[in-house]
Amino acid sequence: MRAVIQRVDGASVVVAGENVGSIEGPGLLMLVGVTHSDDEAIARRLAQKAYDLRIFDASRFATTPEGAREVSASDLGLPVLVVSQFTLYADTRKGRRPTWDAAAPGPVAEPLVDVVADELRSRGAEVAMGRFGADMRVSLVNDGPTTIIVDVD
């Protein structure tokens, strides 16, 4: 499983003119890709890894552990916007047209993206979601900018 994680100061997803998911203020945007060998355990590990990344400057938040310099979204209880993104498994090694063979099909991928969101919720995160399989317009204010790619096997 693969995710592109962005530290944001707000993010939203619009489908056909309707805002289907958004977070305000500091948090994470997770673009999540699923491949054929992924399962629920991998999805849970991805969520845990992402939520525990120490990518926030503790000095910017009033409620941080004493002496901490970098803190995680988990430490701060920040929200997460989760968006499915099969294109993270694009293969561009040959030619100019990507192939999507490594991306899991919808019936496999959608439940695993939901597991990622459920795991984040179980950790106390407020989670907003994109709409699986939809033509989405994702807007964000990248804070930093900070963008990290996480792969979990």
Order of alpha helices (4+ residues) and beta strands (2+ residues): beta-beta-alpha-beta-beta-alpha-beta-alpha-beta-beta
